[in-house]
């Protein structure tokens, strides 16, 4: 049974940093990709970044600058999202999602975690 769990969110100050974690389990093969999404109140869901488990290929969403970085710890089946210089508009629920394949698709993603809330305030 494939399961994803995002964690690491919380209340942070503007200009601070966070590292979000996504724990993946239940994949019987290593041919999958994991992506980070976020959805702010009243906004559409945005794709942030994705990484291929098998190839290490990474892609970032169009809006993403150098403040976001995706990485993985394959031995522990963990994927991380580092966010630096947090801004108020980063406030959102952050989700990790996964699908089968060796490269990042646009959509769809078959498996979703429950998300972790990031709240940025001064």
MDAnalysis code that builds the backbone (N, CA, C; Angstrom):
import MDAnalysis as mda
import numpy as np

u = mda.Universe.empty(366, n_residues=122, atom_resindex=np.repeat(np.arange(122), 3), trajectory=True)
u.add_TopologyAttr("name", ["N", "CA", "C"] * 122)
u.add_TopologyAttr("resid", np.arange(1, 123))
u.add_TopologyAttr("resname", ["UNK", "UNK", "UNK", "UNK", "UNK", "UNK", "UNK", "UNK", "UNK", "UNK", "UNK", "UNK", "UNK", "UNK", "UNK", "UNK", "UNK", "UNK", "UNK", "UNK", "UNK", "UNK", "UNK", "UNK", "UNK", "UNK", "UNK", "UNK", "UNK", "UNK", "UNK", "UNK", "UNK", "UNK", "UNK", "UNK", "UNK", "UNK", "UNK", "UNK", "UNK", "UNK", "UNK", "UNK", "UNK", "UNK", "UNK", "UNK", "UNK", "UNK", "UNK", "UNK", "UNK", "UNK", "UNK", "UNK", "UNK", "UNK", "UNK", "UNK", "UNK", "UNK", "UNK", "UNK", "UNK", "UNK", "UNK", "UNK", "UNK", "UNK", "UNK", "UNK", "UNK", "UNK", "UNK", "UNK", "UNK", "UNK", "UNK", "UNK", "UNK", "UNK", "UNK", "UNK", "UNK", "UNK", "UNK", "UNK", "UNK", "UNK", "UNK", "UNK", "UNK", "UNK", "UNK", "UNK", "UNK", "UNK", "UNK", "UNK", "UNK", "UNK", "UNK", "UNK", "UNK", "UNK", "UNK", "UNK", "UNK", "UNK", "UNK", "UNK", "UNK", "UNK", "UNK", "UNK", "UNK", "UNK", "UNK", "UNK", "UNK", "UNK"])
u.atoms.positions = np.array([
    [0.846, -1.186, 0.000],
    [0.000, 0.000, 0.000],
    [0.881, 1.235, 0.000],
    [0.747, 2.052, -1.029],
    [1.546, 3.265, -1.138],
    [1.015, 4.310, -0.167],
    [1.919, 4.879, 0.607],
    [1.557, 5.941, 1.532],
    [2.609, 7.033, 1.492],
    [2.147, 8.265, 1.598],
    [3.011, 9.430, 1.652],
    [2.615, 10.269, 2.848],
    [3.602, 10.800, 3.536],
    [3.325, 11.660, 4.674],
    [4.262, 12.856, 4.663],
    [3.680, 14.035, 4.574],
    [4.445, 15.267, 4.622],
    [4.506, 15.777, 6.057],
    [5.645, 16.338, 6.417],
    [5.826, 16.870, 7.754],
    [6.841, 17.998, 7.715],
    [6.976, 18.694, 8.824],
    [7.974, 19.739, 8.941],
    [7.433, 21.146, 8.888],
    [6.150, 21.295, 8.637],
    [5.568, 22.621, 8.599],
    [5.393, 23.194, 9.988],
    [4.963, 24.425, 10.027],
    [4.748, 25.103, 11.283],
    [4.703, 26.600, 11.090],
    [4.794, 27.311, 12.194],
    [4.781, 28.768, 12.182],
    [6.210, 29.281, 12.144],
    [6.528, 30.061, 11.123],
    [7.870, 30.604, 10.966],
    [7.786, 32.093, 10.646],
    [8.873, 32.790, 10.900],
    [8.929, 34.215, 10.628],
    [9.381, 34.494, 9.204],
    [8.954, 35.629, 8.694],
    [9.442, 36.078, 7.392],
    [10.967, 36.104, 7.403],
    [11.563, 35.578, 6.347],
    [13.007, 35.516, 6.242],
    [13.622, 34.248, 6.790],
    [12.840, 33.436, 7.467],
    [13.339, 32.196, 8.013],
    [13.403, 31.091, 6.984],
    [13.766, 29.906, 7.445],
    [13.914, 28.747, 6.570],
    [13.216, 27.540, 7.170],
    [12.803, 26.640, 6.300],
    [12.192, 25.379, 6.701],
    [12.677, 24.274, 5.787],
    [12.747, 23.070, 6.321],
    [12.929, 21.894, 5.501],
    [11.754, 20.960, 5.729],
    [10.958, 20.788, 4.696],
    [9.833, 19.878, 4.752],
    [10.277, 18.481, 4.341],
    [9.628, 17.480, 4.912],
    [9.979, 16.095, 4.641],
    [8.774, 15.345, 4.091],
    [9.041, 14.420, 3.201],
    [8.029, 13.532, 2.668],
    [8.530, 12.103, 2.816],
    [7.837, 11.324, 3.611],
    [8.179, 9.924, 3.813],
    [7.330, 9.064, 2.895],
    [7.978, 8.246, 2.107],
    [7.300, 7.387, 1.145],
    [7.430, 5.933, 1.562],
    [6.361, 5.191, 1.398],
    [6.386, 3.769, 1.707],
    [5.435, 3.032, 0.779],
    [5.637, 1.736, 0.662],
    [4.736, 0.891, -0.092],
    [5.052, 0.747, -1.569],
    [6.123, 1.377, -2.053],
    [6.492, 1.235, -3.456],
    [7.264, -0.072, -3.636],
    [6.746, -0.941, -4.495],
    [7.384, -2.238, -4.721],
    [8.503, -2.147, -5.743],
    [8.535, -1.096, -6.529],
    [9.612, -0.810, -7.464],
    [10.124, 0.595, -7.212],
    [11.329, 0.871, -7.719],
    [11.933, 2.182, -7.548],
    [11.682, 3.088, -8.737],
    [10.708, 2.761, -9.529],
    [10.381, 3.533, -10.716],
    [9.216, 4.467, -10.389],
    [9.504, 5.522, -9.667],
    [8.475, 6.489, -9.329],
    [9.093, 7.864, -9.153],
    [8.256, 8.872, -9.177],
    [8.685, 10.242, -8.954],
    [7.860, 10.832, -7.815],
    [8.448, 11.767, -7.119],
    [7.779, 12.456, -6.032],
    [7.850, 13.952, -6.289],
    [6.740, 14.616, -6.052],
    [6.647, 16.043, -6.298],
    [6.089, 16.759, -5.077],
    [6.436, 18.019, -4.970],
    [5.875, 18.903, -3.961],
    [4.913, 19.882, -4.613],
    [3.763, 20.055, -3.981],
    [2.775, 21.030, -4.378],
    [2.429, 21.891, -3.172],
    [1.811, 23.018, -3.439],
    [1.280, 23.827, -2.355],
    [-0.022, 24.474, -2.792],
    [-0.859, 24.759, -1.812],
    [-2.096, 25.463, -2.081],
    [-2.336, 26.476, -0.968],
    [-2.349, 27.738, -1.352],
    [-2.611, 28.819, -0.424],
    [-4.109, 29.090, -0.377],
    [-4.585, 29.692, 0.702],
    [-6.008, 29.997, 0.800],
    [-6.492, 30.836, -0.375],
    [-7.559, 30.379, -1.015],
    [-8.131, 31.099, -2.130],
    [-7.350, 31.021, -3.423],
    [-6.307, 30.208, -3.470],
    [-5.464, 30.104, -4.657],
    [-5.503, 28.695, -5.229],
    [-5.127, 28.575, -6.489],
    [-5.013, 27.268, -7.115],
    [-3.761, 26.552, -6.624],
    [-3.801, 25.232, -6.698],
    [-2.651, 24.440, -6.311],
    [-1.496, 24.667, -7.291],
    [-0.300, 24.828, -6.750],
    [0.883, 25.076, -7.555],
    [1.863, 23.909, -7.437],
    [2.445, 23.538, -8.553],
    [3.521, 22.567, -8.543],
    [4.841, 23.253, -8.256],
    [5.573, 22.752, -7.270],
    [6.822, 23.376, -6.854],
    [8.022, 22.692, -7.490],
    [8.124, 21.395, -7.295],
    [9.292, 20.670, -7.763],
    [8.991, 19.189, -7.776],
    [9.756, 18.439, -8.559],
    [9.637, 16.994, -8.553],
    [11.010, 16.380, -8.724],
    [11.131, 15.134, -8.307],
    [12.395, 14.412, -8.407],
    [12.104, 12.957, -8.744],
    [12.910, 12.404, -9.623],
    [12.785, 11.006, -10.009],
    [13.600, 10.129, -9.069],
    [12.967, 9.105, -8.532],
    [13.660, 8.174, -7.641],
    [14.750, 7.403, -8.378],
    [14.500, 7.036, -9.610],
    [15.428, 6.184, -10.338],
    [16.567, 6.956, -10.991],
    [16.275, 8.118, -11.564],
    [17.285, 8.862, -12.313],
    [17.858, 10.059, -11.561],
    [17.150, 10.552, -10.564],
    [17.569, 11.760, -9.878],
    [17.222, 13.041, -10.610],
    [16.559, 12.913, -11.738],
    [16.156, 14.089, -12.500],
    [15.243, 14.975, -11.669],
    [15.471, 16.271, -11.728],
    [14.679, 17.235, -10.977],
    [14.134, 18.312, -11.899],
    [12.933, 18.782, -11.578],
    [12.323, 19.884, -12.293],
    [11.646, 20.797, -11.286],
    [11.594, 22.069, -11.627],
    [10.969, 23.068, -10.774],
    [9.873, 23.789, -11.522],
    [8.864, 24.227, -10.764],
    [7.785, 24.987, -11.355],
    [8.257, 26.326, -11.864],
    [7.454, 26.900, -12.762],
    [7.851, 28.143, -13.412],
    [8.035, 29.297, -12.435],
    [7.257, 29.305, -11.367],
    [7.332, 30.417, -10.426],
    [8.490, 30.294, -9.457],
    [9.134, 29.141, -9.429],
    [10.128, 28.849, -8.411],
    [11.455, 29.524, -8.738],
    [12.011, 30.213, -7.762],
    [13.349, 30.760, -7.862],
    [14.300, 29.963, -7.001],
    [15.394, 30.578, -6.641],
    [16.417, 29.882, -5.888],
    [16.079, 29.602, -4.446],
    [14.935, 30.025, -3.972],
    [14.558, 29.811, -2.576],
    [14.126, 28.380, -2.288],
    [13.804, 27.611, -3.317],
    [13.303, 26.251, -3.157],
    [14.311, 25.249, -3.703],
    [14.484, 24.157, -2.980],
    [15.400, 23.114, -3.416],
    [14.863, 21.756, -2.993],
    [14.752, 20.830, -3.937],
    [14.286, 19.486, -3.641],
    [15.485, 18.550, -3.590],
    [15.435, 17.596, -2.682],
    [16.498, 16.615, -2.547],
    [15.901, 15.328, -2.003],
    [16.694, 14.260, -2.014],
    [16.187, 12.975, -1.563],
    [17.247, 12.218, -0.786],
    [16.781, 11.364, 0.098],
    [17.607, 10.417, 0.824],
    [17.037, 9.050, 0.478],
    [17.596, 8.430, -0.531],
    [17.012, 7.201, -1.052],
    [17.053, 6.048, -0.051],
    [18.098, 5.994, 0.751],
    [18.213, 4.912, 1.725],
    [17.069, 4.943, 2.724],
    [16.628, 6.132, 3.084],
    [15.548, 6.279, 4.050],
    [14.206, 6.576, 3.400],
    [14.150, 6.557, 2.082],
    [12.923, 6.807, 1.324],
    [12.299, 8.139, 1.722],
    [13.123, 9.153, 1.771],
    [12.682, 10.483, 2.144],
    [12.976, 11.467, 1.019],
    [12.070, 12.401, 0.836],
    [12.260, 13.515, -0.078],
    [12.048, 14.797, 0.705],
    [12.895, 15.782, 0.445],
    [12.865, 17.015, 1.210],
    [12.612, 18.207, 0.306],
    [12.042, 19.226, 0.893],
    [11.910, 20.515, 0.230],
    [12.467, 21.578, 1.165],
    [13.575, 22.163, 0.769],
    [14.184, 23.250, 1.527],
    [13.627, 24.568, 1.019],
    [13.140, 25.379, 1.932],
    [12.613, 26.693, 1.591],
    [13.400, 27.722, 2.387],
    [14.028, 28.643, 1.694],
    [14.794, 29.698, 2.332],
    [14.130, 31.049, 2.109],
    [14.476, 31.993, 2.972],
    [13.968, 33.362, 2.858],
    [12.451, 33.371, 2.696],
    [11.775, 32.771, 3.638],
    [10.328, 32.630, 3.554],
    [9.632, 33.975, 3.485],
    [8.610, 34.029, 2.659],
    [7.794, 35.216, 2.483],
    [6.373, 34.921, 2.930],
    [5.628, 35.978, 3.193],
    [4.261, 35.810, 3.652],
    [3.430, 35.013, 2.648],
    [3.680, 35.216, 1.367],
    [2.916, 34.515, 0.350],
    [3.251, 33.033, 0.243],
    [4.243, 32.573, 0.991],
    [4.541, 31.153, 1.047],
    [3.588, 30.395, 1.965],
    [2.774, 31.113, 2.708],
    [1.801, 30.471, 3.582],
    [0.868, 29.599, 2.759],
    [0.826, 28.317, 3.075],
    [0.045, 27.364, 2.293],
    [0.124, 26.005, 2.956],
    [-0.728, 25.107, 2.493],
    [-0.573, 23.700, 2.810],
    [0.326, 23.089, 1.746],
    [1.375, 22.423, 2.174],
    [2.336, 21.817, 1.270],
    [2.107, 20.313, 1.224],
    [1.968, 19.793, 0.025],
    [1.683, 18.383, -0.193],
    [2.824, 17.713, -0.942],
    [3.073, 16.457, -0.630],
    [3.891, 15.653, -1.510],
    [3.003, 14.644, -2.214],
    [3.366, 14.333, -3.437],
    [2.593, 13.435, -4.269],
    [3.545, 12.557, -5.064],
    [3.043, 11.426, -5.533],
    [3.883, 10.487, -6.263],
    [3.111, 9.841, -7.392],
    [3.850, 9.394, -8.386],
    [3.272, 8.612, -9.457],
    [4.343, 7.713, -10.037],
    [3.926, 6.744, -10.818],
    [4.869, 5.824, -11.425],
    [5.533, 6.454, -12.634],
    [6.800, 6.134, -12.839],
    [7.540, 6.614, -13.989],
    [8.963, 6.959, -13.612],
    [9.763, 7.261, -14.617],
    [11.167, 7.609, -14.416],
    [11.453, 9.082, -14.653],
    [10.458, 9.830, -15.070],
    [10.611, 11.262, -15.254],
    [9.359, 11.960, -14.766],
    [9.493, 13.247, -14.502],
    [8.387, 13.992, -13.914],
    [7.320, 14.293, -14.957],
    [6.097, 13.892, -14.706],
    [5.004, 14.251, -15.601],
    [4.363, 15.558, -15.165],
    [3.585, 16.139, -16.059],
    [2.799, 17.288, -15.650],
    [1.702, 16.879, -14.687],
    [0.995, 15.845, -15.073],
    [-0.037, 15.228, -14.247],
    [-0.508, 13.973, -14.947],
    [-1.263, 13.146, -14.320],
    [-1.714, 13.241, -12.940],
    [-0.751, 12.582, -11.974],
    [-0.940, 12.845, -10.721],
    [-0.236, 12.138, -9.664],
    [-1.218, 11.222, -8.958],
    [-0.819, 9.988, -8.780],
    [-1.727, 8.954, -8.310],
    [-1.865, 8.903, -6.795],
    [-0.849, 9.334, -6.086],
    [-0.827, 9.211, -4.632],
    [-0.515, 10.552, -4.002],
    [-1.231, 10.849, -2.935],
    [-1.094, 12.131, -2.248],
    [-1.016, 11.934, -0.747],
    [-0.170, 12.717, -0.120],
    [-0.169, 12.788, 1.326],
    [-1.189, 13.796, 1.814],
    [-1.304, 13.912, 3.115],
    [-2.296, 14.800, 3.709],
    [-1.854, 16.257, 3.739],
    [-0.575, 16.505, 3.593],
    [-0.078, 17.866, 3.579],
    [0.373, 18.339, 4.948],
    [1.198, 19.367, 4.940],
    [1.670, 19.996, 6.163],
    [1.547, 21.504, 6.005],
    [1.039, 22.154, 7.026],
    [0.735, 23.581, 6.953],
    [1.958, 24.411, 7.295],
    [2.278, 25.344, 6.414],
    [3.329, 26.325, 6.648],
    [2.671, 27.686, 6.785],
    [2.894, 28.334, 7.912],
    [2.361, 29.663, 8.153],
    [3.524, 30.617, 8.386],
    [3.606, 31.650, 7.570],
    [4.702, 32.611, 7.628],
    [4.161, 33.937, 8.142],
    [4.764, 34.452, 9.180],
    [4.319, 35.704, 9.769],
    [5.522, 36.513, 10.230],
    [5.289, 37.800, 10.435],
    [6.346, 38.682, 10.922],
    [6.383, 38.680, 12.433],
])
